């Protein structure tokens, strides 16, 4: 099975926004944003995804990408 990649860095760069600003506006901790960015999240609330899209002025597909490469623990 592959994995879902959060392209938060790409959207932050496009919006010229800092991670700390995103954290404050979305209402999630820097640690949780880091978990999303590093692909370590096991789940994400739809409400969190919606807030990310609202703040970054994007669609979910702008943030999410599917990588079909098997993860290390599946090899």
C-alpha positions in Angstrom: 0.0 0.0 0.0 1.2 3.5 -0.7 0.9 6.6 1.3 -0.7 10.0 1.3 1.6 13.0 1.1 0.6 16.4 2.5 2.1 19.1 0.3 1.8 21.8 3.0 5.3 23.2 2.2 4.3 23.8 -1.4 1.1 25.7 -0.4 2.9 27.7 2.2 5.5 28.8 -0.3 2.8 29.7 -2.9 1.0 31.7 -0.2 4.2 33.2 1.2 3.1 32.1 4.7 5.1 30.8 7.6 4.4 27.6 9.4 3.8 29.5 12.7 1.1 31.6 11.0 -0.6 28.5 9.6 -0.5 26.9 13.0 -2.2 29.9 14.6 -4.8 30.4 11.9 -5.8 26.7 11.7 -5.6 26.1 15.4 -3.4 23.1 15.5 0.0 22.8 17.1 3.3 23.1 15.3 4.0 19.5 16.3 0.8 18.4 14.5 1.7 20.3 11.4 5.1 18.7 11.5 3.5 15.3 11.7 1.4 16.1 8.6 4.3 17.5 6.7 6.6 14.5 7.5 4.0 11.9 6.5 3.7 10.5 10.0 0.0 11.2 10.5 -2.2 8.1 10.7 -5.4 10.1 10.3 -6.6 13.7 9.8 -9.9 15.2 10.7 -12.0 16.4 7.8 -12.6 19.6 9.8 -8.8 20.1 10.0 -8.4 19.5 6.3 -11.2 22.0 5.6 -9.5 24.6 7.9 -6.2 24.1 6.1 -7.9 24.6 2.8 -9.7 27.7 4.1 -6.5 29.3 5.4 -4.4 28.3 2.4 -7.1 29.2 0.0 -6.9 25.9 -1.8 -8.7 22.6 -2.5 -8.0 19.3 -0.7 -6.3 18.0 -3.9 -3.8 20.9 -3.8 -2.6 19.6 -0.4 -2.9 15.8 -0.8 -0.9 13.5 -3.1 -1.0 9.7 -3.3 2.4 7.9 -3.6 1.9 4.3 -4.6 5.4 3.2 -3.5 5.1 0.7 -0.6 6.2 2.1 2.7 9.3 0.7 4.5 7.2 -1.4 7.0 5.5 -3.1 4.1 8.6 -4.1 2.1 
